[in-house]
Amino acid sequence: MSAKMDFTIMKALSYLNAPFWLMGVVGAEKSYMKNPIIGSERLNKLGLHRKRVEIAEAMANSRRSRLASVVPDEHRAFFDQNGYMVVENFLPAEIYEKLLMETAEKTFAAREMRQGQTVTRMTPLPPEVLNANPGIASAARSPLAKGMIRYAASQGGQPHCFMQTVIAEPNKGPKDPQTDVHSDTFHATAKAWLFLQDVGEEDGPFCFVPGSHKMTPERLEWEYENSLSASADNRSHHASGSFRIQAEELDRLGLSQPVRMAVPGNTLIVADTHAFHGRTPSERPTTRAEIHWHHRRNPFLPWTGLDPVSLPLIREREMNLFLGVSDFQEKHMKKPTIWRDVGDVKLRSEAHI
């Protein structure tokens, strides 16, 4: 069989994915590389990406108005202006001390991935781990934290929660791509961190561009411009729909430069990561541990409930289910997973990959 015929057959077979590509357009799919409809320069010139952003923004505003009552007024007002919330001394002192004791010496089943100079360790928190560790459970199950995360994401339902360790190794590997200031996706979505130690200016703190969660005309035009070339961009994260932005572009959009979030331990930060943010490069080897949440659902849903992850047999097991599916796909479908199993390890142990 000729190479030309091989190509013709493969191209014809690829169109069997067309229904899934269309479903992605009306869902949370963001990759310009994997979805040729989303990545189409012709369709984006006609306004496909712009319209997805505009509709998602309108739906987010509608849902947020129904989620506002659970967030204290001062935090909600600050978020509406800036796109993030900061709460120091989040947990009562006695619960925070219990949390630190539980995470100091115990070992937990964990996965790790490397991105350049940074290793991220994920420690899932299924019910059996939470029930055996009341300090960790008090943080992970906090109604206030969940309410703030839902408001930031403009989505009801169950935020994904796990313990996270960020290990910066400045002398190893290429640049960490998460240190590029970026937007996670085209619609409102939330991440949150409850830090388990002080985070200093030189420790690679989270950084955030205040007010960049707002869909101004300037931001919408910037989104449109990037949609025209994203599929061919040599930055893989940018081409996957997590747009990177340069300092001079922030100036053009009328935005300030990123603010570094150097904070004491027991501080909760909740952010809409549709806004521009990043991980500040660490100037020295550091290890940072935190309780971490993220919350992202279909941006075009008109409702705030009906979240399958909230079902009793899935709730708090979603990360292990995700990892199980990833392992199956790697073993049987030749789809490598980025998360490597490192066994039972301490939260603050050195990297294993």
N, C-alpha and C positions, 0 to 999 in steps of 0.2 A: 504494500500500500504506500502511495507516495506521501511525501511530507505535506503537500498541498491538500490531499484528500484527508489526511489526519487532522489538519487544521480546520477544514470545513466541518468535519464530524464533531470535533470538540466545540467549535463555535455553535453548531446547531444544538448540541447537548446543553450548552451553557444557558440557552434560552428557556430550558426547563425550570431554571431558577427565577424566571420573570415574576411569577406570583409572589415569591418571597421578597424580591426586590420591591415590588409594589407595596407589600405589607410593611416593609421597612420605611417607606416614605411616609406612611401614616402612623408610624411608631417612633421609637427612640433611636432608630438606626442613624448613625452619623458618618460612617466611613465613605469617603469619596473614592477610595481604592476598591473596596469590596462590593459596593453597590453602584453599578454603572448608571442607574437613573439619578441617584443623588449626586454622582460625580459628573454628570453630563454638563459640559460647558454650554451647549445650546439651550438646554432646559433652564439652567441657572441664569443665562442671559435674559430669558423670558420671565425670570423671577421666581423660580421654584424655591431656592433656598430662602430668599427674602420672605416669601409667603409663609413658609414653614416657621420661620422665626417670629413673624408677626402674629400668626395664629397661636403659637405656643405661648407667646407673651400675654396675649389676651386671656387665654385659658388659665395661666398661672395667676394673673391678677384676680380672676374670678374665684379660684380655689382658695387663695390666701385670705380673701375676705371672710371665708367660712372657717378658717383655721386660726384666726387672730385671737380669739378669746382666751386661749390657754397660755399665751405668752404675756408676761408682765409688760405693762405699758411702756416703761422706760427702755426695755430691751427691744420691743417692737418698733418704737419710734427711732431708735438708733439704727436698727437694721434697715428700716425703710429708707433712711438717708444714706447709709454706708454700705449695706450689703453683707454685714457680718455682725456677730454679737460676741462679747467677751464678758465672762462672769468669773471673777476671782473668788477663792474660797467656796467653790461650788458645792462640795460635799461637807457636811459637818465634820469637825476635826476628828472625832472618835471613829467615824466611818472611814475617813481618808486614811487614818493610821492603820486601821484593819486592812484596808485595801493594799497599802504598802507592804504590810507584813505577809499577806497572802502571795504577793508577786515577787517577794525578795528571794526566797529559797526554793519554792516549789518548782517542779518541772511540768511543762504542758506540751501536748502534741502540737507541732508547728510546721509551717511551710515557709520557704524563703524564695525570693526572687532577687536577681541583681539587675540594676539599671546603671551602667557605668560605674561610678565610684561609690554607689550607694546600694546596700542590701536592705530590703524590707522584709521583715519577718511578720507573718500573720499567724496569730494564735486564736483559732475559733473558740467560741464560747457557747457550746451546746448546753442544754438544761442540766446535764449531770455535772458539768464544771461549775455552772452558776450556783446550783444547789449546794455544792460542797464548799463554796467560797462566798460567804454573805457580803463581804466588802466589795468584791468585784460585782456581785449581783446587784447591790444597791446602786452602783454607777450605771451598769449596763441597762438596768430596768427602770432608771429614773424617769418618772412621768414628765418632769420639767424638761429634761434633756430631749426626750422624744418629741415633746410639743414644740420646742424651739427648732428642732431639726425638720419637723414636718412643715412648719411655717416657712423656713428658709427654702425648702425644696418645693413649696407650694403643693405638697402631696400628703394625703393621709396614708395610713398603712404602717407597716413594720420596717423601720430602718435596719439595715444590716449592721451588726455590731461584732467587733472582735478586738482583741488586744493587738497592738502593733508596735514593733520595735524598728526604728530607723537607725541603721548603722552606717555612718559616713566614713569612708576610707579614702581621703584625698589623694593618697599616693598610689592608688590602684585604679586601673581601668580608665576609659574615656569619661567625658563629662556626663553627669547625671542629667537626662533630658527633662526631669521634673524641675530643674533649676531655671529652665526657660519660663518666663512669665507667659501664662496661657489661660485659655478658657477651656473647661472640660468638654463642653458640648454646646449645642445651639439653643438650649432651653434651661430654665431654672432647675437646679439640682443641688443637693446639699452634702457637705462633709462636716464632721465635727471631731474635735480632739479634746480629751480630758488628760492633761499632762501629769505624769507621775513623778516629775522632778522639775526643778527650775530650768528654764530654757533661756540661755544668755544670747547676747548679740552675736557671739562668735560660734554658736552651736548649731548653725543652719536653721534658724527659726522659719516658721511659716511667714510668707509675705502676701500682702493683699493690696489691690488698688481700690481705695475707697470710692464708692459711687459707681463702679464699673458694672454693677448688676443692672443698671438702668438702660433700657433700650432707647437711647436717644436717636435722633435722625442721623447724627454722625456715626454712631455705633452701627446702625442698620446699614448705612452705606459701606462701612468697613467690612461688615459681614458679606455683603453682596460682592464687593471687589474680591475678597478672598475665595468666595465660592467658585469664581470663574477659573481659577488656576490650581485649586487645592489638589485635584486628582493627579497632577503632574509634579507636585512639590516633592523635593528630595528629602524633606523632613518627614519621617514616617508618621510621627504623631500628628503633625499638621495635616497630612494627607488623610489621616484617619478621622478627621473632624474635630480634633482638639487644637484649635487655632493658636499659634504662637504670635506674640506681638512684641515689637521693638520699642525702646524707650522713646524714640522720636515719634512713633505712631501714637503713643499715649498722649504726647503733647498735642498732636493734631486732633485728637478726639476730645481735647479739653479736660484731660484727666491728669491727676497727679502721678508721681512715681510711686512704686509699691512701698507700703509701710511694713516694717519688720515687727513681728509679734513676739518680742522677748517678754516672757511672762513667768511668774512664779508657779511652782507646782500647785496642783489642785485648781488650775484655771481651765475653764471650758471655753473653747472657741467654736462657734458655729458659723459656717459661711455658705453663701450661695456661690458654688464654684462654676456657675456660668459666668461669673465675674472673673476678672483677670487676677491671677494669683500664682504662687509657685513656692518652691522650697529653696530658701536662700542657701547658696553654696557654703559648706562648712570649711573653715580654714584649718581645722585640725581634726584628728580622729574623734568622733563623738558617737555615743549610743543614747538614743532617746526612746523612752517607753511611754505608751499612752493607751487609753481606751479610745477606740476609733469607731466612728459610725459613717456610713454613707447611705444616701437615699435617692434613688432615681427610678422613676416610673415613666410610662408613656405620657409625653407632654400634652397630648391632645385629649386626654380623658376629661369629661366634664364633671365627674364626681371625685370625691376625696376618699371614699371607702372602697369596698370590694377588692381588697388586695389579697391575692392568693397566699402571699408570704405570711399573712396574719393567721392563717388556718392553724389549728392546734398541732397537727402532726408536722407542720413545716416551721412554724415560729421558733426561732432560736436554733434551728437546725439547718437554716438555709445555706450557711457557709460550708458545712460538711457535705450537704447535698451537691452544692456547686463543685466542690473539689472531687467528689465521687464521680460526677459526670465528666469532669475534665480528665480524670485518670482513665476512665473507660474510653474516651475519645482518643487519648494518647496511645493506649494499648491496642485498640481494635480498629481505629479509623485513621491512624497515622497523623493525628493533630496534636503536636507537642503542647504541653502545658507549661506556662512560665513558672508555676509554683512547684518547687521541689520539696519533697518530704524530707525533713531533717530529724524526725523522731521526736522524742520527749526532751525538751531543752528548757533551761531557765530563760525567763523573759529578757534578761539583760546580758546573756552570754554572747560571746563573740560570734561572728558570722561563720556559717558552716558550708557556704558555697563560694 
